[in-house]
Amino acid sequence: MASRLASSSPRRVGRSRTWGPPWLALGAALAIAAGLRAIGLRYGLPFGNLLNPDEQSIVPRAWAMVHGSGGDPHWFDYPTLLMYVVAPFESWQPTPGYLAARIVVVVFGIAAVAATWWLGRRAYGTLAGAVGAAAVAVDTTAVAYSHAAVTDIPLVAAATAALALMVAGRIELAGLAAGVATSFKYPGVFLLAPLVVAAWGRWRRLAAGLVLALGAFLAGSPFVAAHPAQAWGDASRVQRLARDGWLGFEHDHWAGIAFLQRLWDGLGPVLIVCAAGVLVAAWRRRRSDLILLAFVAVYFVDLLTLRAHFDRYALPLVAPLAVLAGRLRPLAPVTLLLLVVPLTWSIRNDVRLTRTDTRVVAQRWIVRHVPEDSRVAVESSTPALPPGYSVVGLALPGPGVPFDPDRNVARLRREGVAYVVVTGTVADRVLAARDRYPRESRFYDDLRRRTRRVYYGAPGRALTGPWVAVYRLS
């Protein structure tokens, strides 16, 4: 009897140290991810440029593909795979269906959590998978972009799956997944660096993986091959804009500090544990360590060349960094506890998405109070006015962008413009960099001094979004 008790004691201790069945942690992470991503999906609808302006680049083209325009988008700022994935769900929509497209991206967001679980489990065990999946589930930036029908979250899902396949030694399938990731968004090409590390010394398998990567990319974006000059020109222009900078980043820190700040804004203090995981991986240098470090290093070095420090640019780093944090088993309870911080941030942002956007209210006021035959100058990121209004679009300022001559009150009056609609989305950024945009800043000053403001709306208890002002010129 004593011997049976002695032999059973270690088993009880072992069970007491477990975290429950693996599926339970995965199911909890997926449920949290789904809940955070489902709330606020209707934000800004039916207008497609209030949550994320890039939705207007993706969804209308996907809708047109199944309503007579064919599969050639004649536009290659982004690859076309997401448009092809969204297009079938647009076939029964009378107009571009942003909600349907957003639901597709929510599925990719949940898939990214599952892929992170898989990556962590193959690299360092079940606990690392659980920590990594939980981090991606609540990461504030990942949750935010999972609400919008844009390419960033599909890239994260495919890139994380590709890294998991590399860690598992499935070189050919990893190359295929890397090609799929690149066909969602061009930075997926940086997956080739860890692919080389994973296949080092197995050159035939590496060659097969590279061929499959190219084939998958062309299958997802076939018209890149049909219009190589246009595709290269569009993609190069987008990269050039990112390297030159963008409105709002003129006084930002050096890119390394700026993107670390973006990662902190998504993960909070968990980023400290991620940094510790990177250091331990660099010290241990196991195969899984080298694969993940290769991707993190190459991708982060590319970020250092950018002057446009958008938070979404750092998203592909979240999953591998979270898994590297999960490899530190003694710190796992602390890491999971620290995830409460980004969880609360994500909940706060979701609550904001349940409110009405200030620009929607402003659009309704314009329709009720501004005569339909009026000529109206409007900034970007505002709802489209109904047919009948003559709209003058005010170009978005930016580093190296020529001054828009229509940003002049006297000129607008000569052109017969009766009203001007401006929003804090643009104006606040311009005025914060007045030294860089003196003429654009003078335009806002002249609106306040030389015209009459007939409407002003700002965020409050029931509203969210930027302030909006309507000025009457005549």
C-alpha positions as CSV (number, residue, x, y, z in Angstrom):
1,M,0.0,0.0,0.0
2,A,2.8,2.4,1.0
3,S,4.6,1.7,-2.3
4,R,1.4,2.4,-4.3
5,L,1.0,5.7,-2.5
6,A,4.6,6.6,-3.0
7,S,4.4,5.8,-6.7
8,S,1.2,7.7,-7.2
9,S,2.3,10.9,-5.4
10,P,4.5,12.2,-8.2
11,R,1.6,11.7,-10.7
12,R,-0.6,13.9,-8.5
13,V,2.1,16.5,-8.2
14,G,2.6,16.4,-12.0
15,R,-1.1,16.9,-12.6
16,S,-1.3,19.8,-10.1
17,R,1.4,21.6,-12.2
18,T,-0.4,21.3,-15.4
19,W,-2.6,24.1,-16.9
20,G,-5.4,21.8,-17.9
21,P,-6.0,20.2,-21.3
22,P,-4.4,22.0,-24.3
23,W,-7.7,22.5,-26.1
24,L,-9.0,24.5,-23.1
25,A,-6.4,27.2,-23.4
26,L,-6.8,27.4,-27.1
27,G,-10.6,27.5,-26.9
28,A,-10.4,30.3,-24.4
29,A,-8.0,32.3,-26.6
30,L,-10.2,31.8,-29.6
31,A,-13.3,32.8,-27.8
32,I,-11.7,36.0,-26.4
33,A,-10.4,36.8,-29.9
34,A,-13.8,36.3,-31.5
35,G,-15.6,38.4,-28.9
36,L,-13.1,41.3,-29.1
37,R,-13.3,41.3,-32.9
38,A,-17.0,41.0,-33.3
39,I,-17.9,44.1,-31.3
40,G,-18.1,47.2,-33.3
41,L,-18.0,45.6,-36.8
42,R,-20.7,48.0,-38.1
43,Y,-18.8,51.1,-37.1
44,G,-19.1,53.9,-39.7
45,L,-21.3,52.0,-42.0
46,P,-22.6,52.4,-44.7
47,F,-19.6,54.6,-45.4
48,G,-16.5,52.7,-46.1
49,N,-13.8,55.3,-45.2
50,L,-14.4,56.1,-41.6
51,L,-12.9,53.1,-39.8
52,N,-10.0,52.7,-42.2
53,P,-9.7,54.6,-45.5
54,D,-7.9,51.6,-47.1
55,E,-11.2,49.7,-47.0
56,Q,-12.2,51.8,-50.0
57,S,-9.2,50.4,-51.9
58,I,-10.2,46.8,-51.3
59,V,-13.9,46.3,-51.0
60,P,-15.2,48.2,-54.0
61,R,-12.7,46.4,-56.2
62,A,-13.7,43.0,-54.8
63,W,-17.3,43.9,-55.4
64,A,-16.6,44.9,-59.0
65,M,-14.9,41.6,-59.7
66,V,-18.2,39.7,-59.3
67,H,-20.3,42.4,-60.9
68,G,-18.8,42.5,-64.4
69,S,-15.3,43.9,-64.2
70,G,-13.4,40.5,-64.1
71,G,-10.4,39.5,-62.0
72,D,-8.0,42.1,-63.2
73,P,-8.0,45.0,-60.6
74,H,-5.7,47.2,-62.7
75,W,-4.3,48.4,-59.4
76,F,-1.4,47.0,-57.5
77,D,-0.7,49.1,-54.4
78,Y,-1.6,45.9,-52.6
79,P,-1.6,42.3,-54.0
80,T,-5.0,41.0,-55.0
81,L,-5.5,37.8,-52.9
82,L,-7.7,39.5,-50.2
83,M,-9.9,40.9,-53.0
84,Y,-10.3,37.4,-54.4
85,V,-11.2,36.0,-51.0
86,V,-13.7,38.8,-50.3
87,A,-15.2,38.8,-53.8
88,P,-17.5,35.7,-53.4
89,F,-19.2,37.3,-50.4
90,E,-19.9,40.4,-52.5
91,S,-21.8,38.6,-55.2
92,W,-25.2,39.1,-53.6
93,Q,-24.5,42.7,-52.5
94,P,-26.2,45.5,-54.5
95,T,-23.4,47.8,-53.5
96,P,-19.9,47.1,-51.9
97,G,-20.6,45.2,-48.7
98,Y,-18.2,46.4,-46.1
99,L,-19.7,44.4,-43.3
100,A,-19.3,41.1,-45.3
101,A,-15.7,42.0,-46.0
102,R,-15.0,42.8,-42.4
103,I,-16.4,39.4,-41.3
104,V,-14.0,37.7,-43.6
105,V,-11.1,39.6,-41.9
106,V,-12.4,38.7,-38.5
107,V,-12.1,35.0,-39.5
108,F,-8.5,35.8,-40.5
109,G,-7.9,37.4,-37.1
110,I,-9.1,34.3,-35.3
111,A,-7.0,32.2,-37.6
112,A,-4.0,34.3,-36.6
113,V,-4.6,33.3,-33.0
114,A,-4.8,29.6,-33.9
115,A,-1.7,29.9,-36.0
116,T,0.2,31.5,-33.1
117,W,-0.9,28.6,-30.9
118,W,0.5,26.2,-33.4
119,L,3.7,28.1,-33.8
120,G,4.4,28.3,-30.1
121,R,3.5,24.7,-29.5
122,R,5.8,23.4,-32.3
123,A,8.6,25.7,-31.2
124,Y,8.6,25.5,-27.4
125,G,5.6,23.5,-26.2
126,T,2.0,23.9,-25.2
127,L,2.6,26.6,-22.7
128,A,4.4,28.8,-25.2
129,G,1.5,28.3,-27.6
130,A,-1.0,29.3,-25.0
131,V,0.9,32.5,-24.1
132,G,1.4,33.4,-27.7
133,A,-2.2,32.8,-28.7
134,A,-3.5,34.8,-25.7
135,A,-1.2,37.7,-26.6
136,V,-2.3,37.9,-30.2
137,A,-5.9,37.5,-29.1
138,V,-5.8,40.7,-27.0
139,D,-3.1,42.7,-28.7
140,T,-4.7,46.2,-29.1
141,T,-3.4,46.8,-32.7
142,A,-4.4,43.3,-33.9
143,V,-7.9,43.7,-32.5
144,A,-8.3,47.1,-34.1
145,Y,-7.2,46.0,-37.6
146,S,-9.3,42.8,-37.3
147,H,-12.3,45.1,-37.6
148,A,-11.3,46.6,-41.0
149,A,-11.4,44.9,-44.4
150,V,-7.7,45.6,-45.1
151,T,-4.7,43.4,-45.8
152,D,-2.8,43.5,-42.5
153,I,-4.5,40.8,-40.5
154,P,-4.6,38.2,-43.4
155,L,-0.8,38.8,-43.7
156,V,-0.3,38.1,-40.0
157,A,-2.3,34.9,-40.2
158,A,-0.5,33.5,-43.3
159,A,3.0,34.7,-42.0
160,T,2.5,33.0,-38.6
161,A,1.4,29.8,-40.3
162,A,4.4,29.9,-42.5
163,L,6.7,30.3,-39.5
164,A,5.0,27.3,-37.8
165,L,5.6,25.2,-40.9
166,M,9.3,26.2,-40.9
167,V,9.7,25.2,-37.3
168,A,8.0,21.9,-38.0
169,G,10.5,21.3,-40.9
170,R,7.8,21.4,-43.6
171,I,9.9,23.5,-45.9
172,E,7.9,23.1,-49.1
173,L,4.6,23.9,-47.4
174,A,6.3,26.8,-45.6
175,G,7.3,28.2,-48.9
176,L,3.8,27.9,-50.1
177,A,2.5,29.7,-47.1
178,A,5.1,32.4,-47.5
179,G,3.9,33.0,-51.1
180,V,0.3,33.2,-49.8
181,A,1.3,35.8,-47.2
182,T,3.1,37.9,-49.9
183,S,0.0,37.7,-52.0
184,F,-1.9,39.3,-49.2
185,K,0.7,42.0,-48.7
186,Y,4.1,42.5,-50.2
187,P,6.1,42.5,-46.9
188,G,5.4,38.8,-46.7
189,V,8.5,38.5,-48.9
190,F,10.6,38.8,-45.7
191,L,9.5,35.3,-44.8
192,L,12.2,34.1,-47.2
193,A,14.9,34.9,-44.7
194,P,13.6,32.4,-42.0
195,L,12.8,30.0,-44.8
196,V,16.5,29.9,-45.7
197,V,17.5,29.4,-42.1
198,A,14.9,26.6,-41.7
199,A,16.2,24.8,-44.8
200,W,19.9,25.5,-44.4
201,G,21.9,22.6,-45.8
202,R,18.8,21.1,-47.5
203,W,19.2,23.0,-50.7
204,R,16.9,21.0,-52.9
205,R,14.1,21.4,-50.4
206,L,14.8,25.1,-50.2
207,A,14.7,25.4,-54.0
208,A,11.4,23.6,-54.0
209,G,10.1,25.9,-51.2
210,L,11.1,29.0,-53.2
211,V,9.5,27.8,-56.3
212,L,6.3,27.1,-54.4
213,A,6.4,30.5,-52.8
214,L,6.6,32.2,-56.2
215,G,3.8,30.0,-57.5
216,A,1.6,30.7,-54.6
217,F,2.2,34.5,-54.9
218,L,1.4,34.4,-58.7
219,A,-1.7,32.2,-58.0
220,G,-3.0,34.8,-55.5
221,S,-2.0,37.8,-57.6
222,P,-1.9,36.5,-61.2
223,F,-2.2,39.9,-62.9
224,V,1.1,41.0,-61.4
225,A,2.6,38.9,-64.1
226,A,0.2,40.3,-66.7
227,H,1.1,43.9,-65.9
228,P,4.6,43.7,-64.4
229,A,5.6,47.3,-65.1
230,Q,2.4,48.7,-63.6
231,A,2.6,46.3,-60.6
232,W,6.3,47.3,-60.0
233,G,5.4,51.0,-60.3
234,D,2.4,50.8,-57.9
235,A,4.3,48.8,-55.3
236,S,7.4,51.0,-55.5
237,R,5.3,54.1,-55.1
238,V,3.7,52.8,-51.9
239,Q,7.1,51.8,-50.5
240,R,8.5,55.2,-51.5
241,L,5.7,57.0,-49.7
242,A,6.3,54.9,-46.5
243,R,10.0,55.7,-46.7
244,D,9.4,59.4,-47.3
245,G,6.9,59.7,-44.4
246,W,3.3,60.5,-44.0
247,L,1.2,63.2,-42.5
248,G,1.4,63.0,-38.7
249,F,4.8,61.5,-38.4
250,E,6.9,64.7,-39.0
251,H,8.0,65.1,-35.4
252,D,8.1,61.4,-34.6
253,H,11.1,59.6,-33.0
254,W,13.7,57.6,-34.9
255,A,12.0,54.6,-36.5
256,G,13.4,52.1,-34.0
257,I,12.0,53.9,-31.1
258,A,8.7,54.7,-32.9
259,F,8.0,51.1,-33.8
260,L,8.9,49.9,-30.3
261,Q,6.3,52.4,-29.1
262,R,3.8,51.0,-31.5
263,L,4.5,47.5,-30.2
264,W,4.1,48.7,-26.7
265,D,0.8,50.3,-27.6
266,G,-0.4,46.9,-28.7
267,L,1.1,44.6,-26.1
268,G,1.8,46.9,-23.1
269,P,4.3,45.6,-20.5
270,V,4.3,42.1,-22.1
271,L,6.7,43.6,-24.6
272,I,9.4,43.5,-21.8
273,V,8.9,39.8,-21.5
274,C,9.1,39.5,-25.3
275,A,12.5,41.3,-25.2
276,A,13.7,38.9,-22.6
277,G,12.6,36.0,-24.8
278,V,14.5,37.5,-27.7
279,L,17.7,37.7,-25.5
280,V,17.3,34.1,-24.3
281,A,16.7,32.9,-27.9
282,A,19.8,34.7,-29.1
283,W,21.8,33.0,-26.3
284,R,20.4,29.5,-26.7
285,R,20.3,29.6,-30.6
286,R,18.2,26.5,-31.1
287,R,16.7,25.9,-34.5
288,S,13.3,27.3,-33.5
289,D,15.1,30.3,-32.0
290,L,17.1,31.0,-35.2
291,I,14.0,30.8,-37.4
292,L,12.0,33.3,-35.3
293,L,15.0,35.6,-34.7
294,A,15.7,35.7,-38.5
295,F,12.2,36.9,-39.3
296,V,12.1,39.4,-36.4
297,A,15.5,40.8,-37.3
298,V,15.0,41.1,-41.0
299,Y,11.5,42.6,-40.7
300,F,12.5,45.0,-38.0
301,V,15.6,46.2,-40.0
302,D,13.2,47.0,-42.9
303,L,11.0,49.0,-40.5
304,L,14.0,51.1,-39.6
305,T,14.0,52.4,-43.2
306,L,10.5,53.9,-42.9
307,R,9.5,57.4,-41.9
308,A,5.7,56.5,-41.8
309,H,5.4,54.8,-38.5
310,F,1.9,53.3,-38.8
311,D,1.1,50.8,-36.0
312,R,-0.1,48.2,-38.5
313,Y,3.4,47.9,-40.0
314,A,4.6,46.2,-36.8
315,L,1.8,43.7,-36.7
316,P,3.7,40.7,-38.3
317,L,6.1,40.9,-35.4
318,V,3.5,40.4,-32.7
319,A,3.1,36.6,-33.0
320,P,6.8,35.6,-33.1
321,L,7.5,38.0,-30.2
322,A,4.6,36.6,-28.2
323,V,5.9,33.1,-28.7
324,L,9.4,34.1,-27.7
325,A,7.8,35.5,-24.5
326,G,6.0,32.2,-24.0
327,R,9.3,30.2,-24.2
328,L,10.1,31.6,-20.7
329,R,8.1,29.1,-18.7
330,P,8.8,30.5,-15.2
331,L,7.4,33.9,-16.4
332,A,4.3,32.5,-18.0
333,P,1.9,33.3,-15.1
334,V,3.3,36.9,-15.0
335,T,3.0,37.2,-18.8
336,L,-0.6,36.1,-18.7
337,L,-1.4,38.4,-15.9
338,L,0.2,41.4,-17.8
339,L,-2.1,40.6,-20.7
340,V,-4.9,42.2,-18.7
341,V,-3.4,45.6,-19.7
342,P,-3.9,45.2,-23.5
343,L,-7.2,43.4,-22.9
344,T,-8.5,46.5,-21.1
345,W,-7.2,48.7,-23.9
346,S,-9.0,46.6,-26.5
347,I,-12.2,46.6,-24.6
348,R,-12.1,50.3,-24.3
349,N,-11.5,50.7,-28.1
350,D,-14.4,48.2,-28.8
351,V,-16.7,50.4,-26.6
352,R,-15.8,53.4,-28.7
353,L,-16.7,51.5,-31.9
354,T,-20.2,51.0,-30.6
355,R,-20.8,54.8,-30.7
356,T,-21.8,56.9,-33.7
357,D,-19.0,58.6,-35.7
358,T,-19.0,62.4,-35.6
359,R,-18.6,62.5,-39.3
360,V,-21.8,60.5,-39.9
361,V,-23.7,63.1,-37.8
362,A,-22.1,65.9,-39.8
363,Q,-23.1,64.3,-43.1
364,R,-26.7,64.1,-41.9
365,W,-26.6,67.8,-40.9
366,I,-25.2,68.8,-44.4
367,V,-27.9,66.8,-46.2
368,R,-30.6,68.6,-44.1
369,H,-29.2,72.1,-44.1
370,V,-27.0,72.6,-47.2
371,P,-28.8,73.1,-50.5
372,E,-28.4,70.1,-52.8
373,D,-27.0,72.1,-55.7
374,S,-24.2,73.7,-53.5
375,R,-20.5,73.4,-54.4
376,V,-18.8,71.9,-51.3
377,A,-15.0,71.4,-50.6
378,V,-14.3,68.4,-48.4
379,E,-11.3,66.8,-46.9
380,S,-10.5,63.1,-47.0
381,S,-11.9,60.7,-44.4
382,T,-15.3,62.3,-44.5
383,P,-18.6,60.5,-45.7
384,A,-19.5,60.8,-49.3
385,L,-22.2,63.4,-50.0
386,P,-25.3,62.2,-52.0
387,P,-25.5,62.8,-55.8
388,G,-26.4,66.4,-56.6
389,Y,-23.7,68.1,-54.6
390,S,-20.7,69.4,-56.6
391,V,-17.7,68.2,-54.5
392,V,-14.2,69.7,-54.6
393,G,-11.8,67.2,-52.9
394,L,-9.0,68.8,-50.9
395,A,-5.8,66.8,-51.3
396,L,-4.2,65.2,-48.3
397,P,-1.0,67.0,-47.4
398,G,2.2,65.1,-46.6
399,P,6.0,65.1,-46.8
400,G,7.0,65.9,-50.4
401,V,3.4,66.3,-51.5
402,P,2.8,69.5,-53.6
403,F,0.6,72.1,-52.0
404,D,-3.1,71.8,-53.1
405,P,-4.0,75.3,-54.6
406,D,-7.6,74.6,-53.5
407,R,-6.5,75.0,-49.9
408,N,-7.1,78.7,-50.3
409,V,-10.2,80.5,-49.1
410,A,-10.1,83.2,-51.8
411,R,-9.6,80.7,-54.6
412,L,-12.5,78.6,-53.4
413,R,-14.7,81.6,-53.4
414,R,-13.7,82.4,-57.0
415,E,-14.6,78.8,-57.9
416,G,-18.0,79.2,-56.5
417,V,-17.5,77.0,-53.5
418,A,-20.2,77.8,-50.9
419,Y,-19.2,75.4,-48.0
420,V,-16.0,73.8,-46.7
421,V,-16.0,70.6,-44.6
422,V,-12.8,70.0,-42.6
423,T,-12.0,67.4,-39.9
424,G,-9.6,66.9,-37.1
425,T,-8.3,63.7,-38.8
426,V,-6.4,66.0,-41.1
427,A,-6.4,69.5,-39.5
428,D,-5.0,68.4,-36.1
429,R,-2.0,66.7,-37.8
430,V,-1.3,69.7,-40.1
431,L,-1.5,72.2,-37.2
432,A,0.7,70.0,-35.0
433,A,3.4,70.3,-37.8
434,R,2.8,74.0,-38.7
435,D,6.5,74.5,-39.4
436,R,6.3,71.9,-42.1
437,Y,2.9,73.0,-43.6
438,P,2.7,76.8,-43.2
439,R,0.4,77.3,-46.2
440,E,-2.0,74.5,-45.2
441,S,-2.1,75.8,-41.6
442,R,-2.9,79.3,-43.0
443,F,-5.9,77.8,-44.7
444,Y,-7.4,76.6,-41.4
445,D,-6.6,80.0,-39.9
446,D,-8.4,81.8,-42.8
447,L,-11.4,79.6,-42.4
448,R,-11.8,80.6,-38.8
449,R,-11.1,84.3,-39.4
450,R,-12.7,85.0,-42.8
451,T,-15.7,82.7,-43.0
452,R,-18.6,81.7,-40.8
453,R,-18.7,78.4,-39.0
454,V,-22.2,77.0,-39.4
455,Y,-21.7,73.5,-37.8
456,Y,-19.2,72.0,-35.4
457,G,-19.4,68.4,-33.9
458,A,-16.9,66.8,-31.5
459,P,-16.7,63.5,-29.8
460,G,-18.5,63.1,-26.5
461,R,-20.6,60.6,-24.5
462,A,-22.6,59.3,-27.5
463,L,-20.2,60.2,-30.3
464,T,-16.7,59.2,-31.2
465,G,-14.3,60.1,-33.9
466,P,-12.6,63.5,-34.9
467,W,-14.1,66.9,-34.6
468,V,-15.9,68.1,-37.8
469,A,-16.5,71.7,-38.9
470,V,-18.5,73.1,-41.7
471,Y,-17.8,76.7,-42.9
472,R,-19.9,78.8,-45.2
473,L,-17.9,81.0,-47.6
474,S,-20.7,83.0,-49.3
